[in-house]
Amino acid sequence: MRKFSRRDLMVAGAALPALAALPGRSRAQGAGRILKIGVLADFSGPYRDTSGPTSVACARQAVADLGLEARGITVEILQADHQNKADVGLGIARRWFDQDGVDAVTEVNNSAVALAVANLAQEKDKVVLASGPASAVLTGPQCTTNLVHWTYDTWMCANVVGKAAARAGDDSFFFLTADYSFGHQLERDTAAALQSAGGKVAGSVRFPFPGTTDFSSYLVQAQSSRAKVVALATAGADTVNCVKQAQEFGLTRRQKMLALIAFLCDIHAMGLPAAQGLLLNEAFYWDLNDRTRAFLNRVKDKVPTNWPNQEHAGTYSAVLHYLKAASDLGVAQTRASGRAAIARMKAMPTDDDCFGPGTLRADGRKIHPAYLFQVKRPEESKGPWDYYKLVGTVAAEEAFRPMDQGGCPLVKA
């Protein structure tokens, strides 16, 4: 069997290679009992902190927690940077599948990259554990037998935050939207949720992605709209920059800022003085309950400067469930057929410290509760990463789009 070093896995020019196998067992001993999982994420761009190294640490934590080494199964974790470019991500995934023997790809925290890799995985009969992308079409018209979608999607974010704001009287929105598939769908889904709750769209503007750092002209348009809410259909560094610049412009004195997708690391980057009062949703927070705190305690020493958010938790949960299914199905059959591995995942109940008990639907959508949070005031926080107050909980069955409304061809009428 070919031996890999950490430097052997350079892919697509800018890929960030890494290879990790559990200690105590040689590859020669593990021949035929090795599973390879690639973390395909942003390691150098605006979503580095929402995915990147912390997702790798969480994938490795899932391997360690399951203890498959004792059952004679070795799991190797690879990583690479898709640079938020579909062609780069697709090239990495193709090499992983064709040359490096990768069985499953996880994270893919860019909707355009995820859609491209999903099509390739179906062609190659591999597995995509999509724990990072937001597009709800992945379990709608673009669903496949080889992909499962964890954590969150645009439908969940739109309904949890958009409807809550409208019902509270903040019923006119101006959208500031990242100009690619993720931003477009998030705006569409939120607008639909807003209008269903009696609200209206006062306007929208789109900014080039990636590469925009100065949002001043877009914020001026948002101010002039006189909408009650400026809704950010953005993520990562774009959300951070928008909120900071909006405060500098004085926009928040007259209009509310609503982050349709925001993460704990975003609040950390903004600082509580800038972020206080911001409404957002996540499906995971480290201080929700005893199980989430237990998970944090296992992983935080590996990620001391970037505690896990919902996306990182999704990577942990998805990898853990995939490995449970692989253990149940057998390594040989798991490697032989991604479709069989996904089918076994759907047949098994999910349960882990990040999300608790859950289910994996026929359309590939993992469902669990979602939470509406408000960012604490500086004086309310007990220390770094203690940023959220729980405002409300949305049950799993209500948090995600009903399966019969998604248009997934895998769902029988």
NORDARA-V416621 format. One record per run of one state. SS is the DSSP state (H for helix, E for strand, - for the rest). FROM is the first residue (numbers start at 1). LEN is the number of residues. Records with the same first field share a line. If there is no record, write none. Layout:
SS = FROM-LEN, FROM-LEN
This chain:
- = 1-5, 10-9, 22-12, 42-10, 67-1, 72-2, 82-4, 99-5, 108-3, 125-2, 131-5, 140-7, 150-4, 168-4, 179-2, 197-3, 208-8, 226-3, 234-3, 250-1, 254-2, 260-4, 271-1, 276-3, 283-7, 303-7, 330-1, 337-1, 348-2, 353-3, 361-4, 368-2, 376-2, 381-7, 395-1, 400-3, 406-8
H = 6-4, 52-15, 68-4, 86-13, 111-14, 136-4, 154-14, 181-16, 216-10, 237-13, 251-3, 264-7, 272-4, 290-13, 310-20, 331-6, 338-10, 378-3, 396-4, 403-3
E = 19-3, 34-8, 74-8, 104-4, 127-4, 147-3, 172-7, 200-8, 229-5, 256-4, 279-4, 350-3, 356-5, 365-3, 370-6, 388-7
